[in-house]
């Protein structure tokens, strides 16, 4: 990816897929097989960090509502240190209710929980002696190193498409990471929602199909980054797809 001039690499996260799943897939239809085979994003991104120099490394998204906040703070900061400040931390509440219940997260309060964990993780990253006391997150003064290389911390992009996600961007985020629209005509109205709630903040559009008209619409509307969906294929085929993506992206730089 770096050799082909790509700016960044984003990895999804799912810790597991419950066998009995009642929650419908957020994108509709059957849950794709790749969801059953995802690597831990921080392990995989650390591996990518060791063989790259400039590629930005992001989670798109990390499911912080079902993660331990202290351990996650250390993982993100460690990746930022190993990569010399190349982390983008995309977070969201998640959609798979059965998955989050297995982690002890109540789906009904996952939004409020995520908000507290975002506030707490910033305390851990920015304070030598971090302390937090909330309804869902509670810890006494602690030492936790390393601290992130980026100051005050890696940029936090809020994933999600609804009003709750937009409000979370305004209150807790440094940017927004919505799913791609499926029609070029819907692009500008989608991005206009953000300006109404959070003002002028950067946007990374996730899961963008390799559609020239859609990419052109996002470029014209002012999206900062587009994350093209890379299919899971054998290495040779993947490199071929990356070549095609590089040509497609180059037409809109």
C-alpha positions in Angstrom: 0.0 0.0 0.0 2.8 2.4 0.9 4.6 1.6 -2.4 1.5 2.5 -4.3 1.1 5.8 -2.6 -1.8 5.1 -0.4 -2.3 7.4 2.6 -3.6 5.1 5.2 -4.8 1.6 6.2 -7.9 1.0 8.3 -8.9 -2.3 9.9 -12.3 -3.3 11.3 -12.8 -5.0 14.6 -15.0 -7.9 15.8 -13.8 -9.9 18.7 -16.0 -12.8 17.8 -19.3 -13.7 16.1 -22.0 -15.3 18.4 -23.4 -18.5 17.0 -26.9 -17.4 17.9 -27.2 -13.9 16.4 -30.5 -12.0 16.3 -29.1 -8.6 15.4 -29.5 -7.9 11.7 -26.3 -7.1 9.8 -25.9 -3.3 9.6 -25.3 -3.4 5.9 -28.2 -5.8 5.2 -28.3 -9.4 4.0 -26.2 -12.2 5.4 -23.1 -11.5 7.5 -20.1 -11.8 5.2 -17.7 -14.6 5.9 -14.8 -12.2 6.5 -16.4 -11.0 9.7 -15.7 -14.5 11.1 -12.0 -14.2 10.4 -10.9 -10.8 11.5 -7.5 -10.3 13.1 -7.1 -8.2 16.3 -6.6 -4.7 14.8 -3.8 -3.6 17.1 -1.7 -6.7 16.5 -2.2 -6.4 12.8 -1.5 -2.7 12.7 1.6 -3.1 14.8 2.9 -5.6 12.2 2.1 -3.1 9.5 3.9 -0.3 11.5 7.2 -2.3 11.5 7.4 -2.5 7.7 6.2 1.0 6.7 7.4 4.5 7.3 4.6 6.9 6.3 1.3 4.9 6.1 -1.2 6.1 8.7 -2.7 3.2 10.7 -6.3 3.4 11.9 -9.1 1.4 13.4 -12.3 1.7 11.4 -13.7 1.1 13.9 -12.6 -0.1 17.3 -15.5 -1.2 19.5 -14.6 0.7 22.6 -18.0 0.2 24.1 -17.1 -3.5 24.6 -13.4 -3.0 25.4 -11.5 -2.5 28.6 -10.7 1.2 28.6 -7.4 1.0 30.5 -6.0 -1.8 28.3 -7.2 0.0 25.2 -5.5 3.2 26.2 -2.2 1.3 26.5 -2.7 -0.5 23.2 -3.4 2.6 21.2 -0.5 4.5 22.9 1.9 1.6 22.3 0.9 1.5 18.6 1.4 5.2 18.4 4.9 4.8 19.9 5.9 1.9 17.7 4.6 3.7 14.6 6.2 7.0 15.6 2.9 8.9 15.7 0.9 7.4 12.9 -2.3 6.3 14.6 -5.9 7.3 13.8 -8.3 6.0 16.5 -11.7 5.3 15.0 -14.3 4.3 17.5 -17.9 3.4 17.7 -20.6 1.7 19.7 -20.9 -1.3 17.4 -24.1 -2.9 16.1 -24.0 -6.6 17.1 -25.9 -6.7 20.4 -25.1 -10.3 21.1 -21.3 -9.6 20.7 -21.4 -6.7 23.1 -23.5 -8.6 25.7 -20.8 -11.3 25.7 -18.4 -8.6 26.9 -20.8 -7.5 29.7 -22.0 -4.4 27.8 -25.7 -3.6 28.0 -26.7 -2.5 24.4 -29.2 -0.1 25.8 -26.5 2.0 27.5 -23.6 1.5 25.1 -23.7 5.1 23.8 -23.4 6.6 27.3 -20.7 4.0 28.2 -18.7 4.9 25.1 -18.9 8.6 25.9 -17.5 8.0 29.4 -14.8 5.7 28.0 -13.7 8.3 25.5 -13.4 10.9 28.3 -11.5 8.5 30.5 -9.1 7.4 27.8 -8.1 11.0 27.1 -7.4 11.4 30.9 -5.1 8.3 30.8 -3.3 9.6 27.7 -2.8 13.1 28.8 -2.2 12.9 32.6 0.7 11.5 34.5 -1.7 10.6 37.3 -5.0 9.8 35.6 -8.2 9.5 37.6 -11.8 9.1 36.5 -15.1 8.7 38.4 -18.2 8.3 36.3 -21.4 6.2 36.2 -19.8 3.4 34.0 -16.1 4.0 34.4 -14.4 4.5 37.7 -10.8 4.3 38.7 -8.6 6.0 41.3 -5.3 7.8 40.4 -3.0 5.6 38.3 0.2 5.6 36.3 -0.1 4.3 32.8 2.6 4.5 30.2 3.5 4.8 27.4 1.8 8.1 26.5 1.0 8.6 22.8 3.5 10.3 20.6 0.9 12.6 19.1 -0.2 15.6 21.2 -2.5 15.8 22.9 -3.4 12.3 21.7 -4.1 10.4 18.4 -7.0 11.9 16.6 -10.3 10.3 17.5 -12.8 9.7 14.7 -16.3 8.8 15.7 -18.0 6.1 13.5 -21.7 6.0 12.9 -24.3 7.6 10.7 -27.1 8.8 13.0 -27.7 11.9 15.1 -26.2 10.3 18.2 -22.9 9.7 16.3 -22.9 13.4 15.1 -23.5 14.6 18.6 -20.6 12.4 19.8 -18.3 14.0 17.2 -19.2 17.4 18.6 -18.7 16.4 22.2 -15.8 13.9 22.1 -14.3 13.6 18.6 -11.7 15.1 16.4 -13.4 13.9 13.2 -16.3 11.8 11.8 -16.1 8.4 10.1 -19.5 7.6 8.4 -20.3 4.7 6.1 -20.2 5.5 2.4 -23.4 6.6 0.7 -24.5 4.4 -2.2 -25.5 7.2 -4.5 -23.5 10.3 -5.5 -26.6 12.4 -5.1 -26.7 11.6 -1.3 -23.1 12.6 -0.7 -23.4 16.3 -0.1 -26.6 16.0 2.1 -24.7 13.4 4.1 -21.7 15.6 4.8 -23.9 18.7 5.4 -25.4 17.0 8.4 -22.0 17.2 10.1 -21.6 21.0 9.6 -25.0 21.6 11.2 -24.0 19.7 14.4 -20.2 19.8 14.8 -19.0 22.5 12.4 -15.9 22.1 10.3 -14.2 18.8 11.3 -12.4 16.3 9.1 -14.3 13.4 7.6 -13.0 9.9 6.7 -15.6 8.0 4.7 -15.5 4.3 5.4 -16.4 1.3 3.2 -16.4 3.2 0.0 -17.0 1.0 -3.1 -14.6 1.5 -6.1 -17.1 3.7 -8.0 -15.6 6.6 -9.9 -18.7 8.8 -9.7 -19.1 8.2 -6.0 -15.4 9.0 -5.3 -15.7 12.2 -7.4 -18.7 13.3 -5.5 -17.0 12.9 -2.1 -13.9 14.7 -3.4 -16.0 17.6 -4.6 -18.0 17.7 -1.4 -14.8 18.0 0.7 -14.3 14.6 2.4 -10.7 14.4 3.7 -10.2 10.7 3.2 -12.0 7.8 1.5 -11.4 4.3 2.8 -11.9 1.9 -0.1 -13.2 -1.5 0.8 -10.5 -4.0 0.0 -11.9 -7.6 -0.6 -10.2 -10.5 1.1 -8.3 -12.3 -1.6 -5.0 -14.3 -2.1 -1.9 -12.1 -2.1 -1.4 -11.9 -5.9 -5.0 -10.9 -6.5 -4.9 -8.4 -3.6 -1.9 -6.7 -5.1 -3.8 -6.5 -8.5 -6.8 -4.9 -6.8 -4.5 -2.4 -5.0 -3.0 -1.5 -8.4 -6.6 -0.8 -9.7 -7.4 1.2 -6.6 -4.3 3.3 -7.0 -5.2 4.1 -10.5 -8.8 5.0 -9.5 -7.6 7.1 -6.6 -5.0 8.9 -8.7 -7.7 10.2 -11.0 -9.2 12.2 -8.1 -6.1 13.6 -6.4 
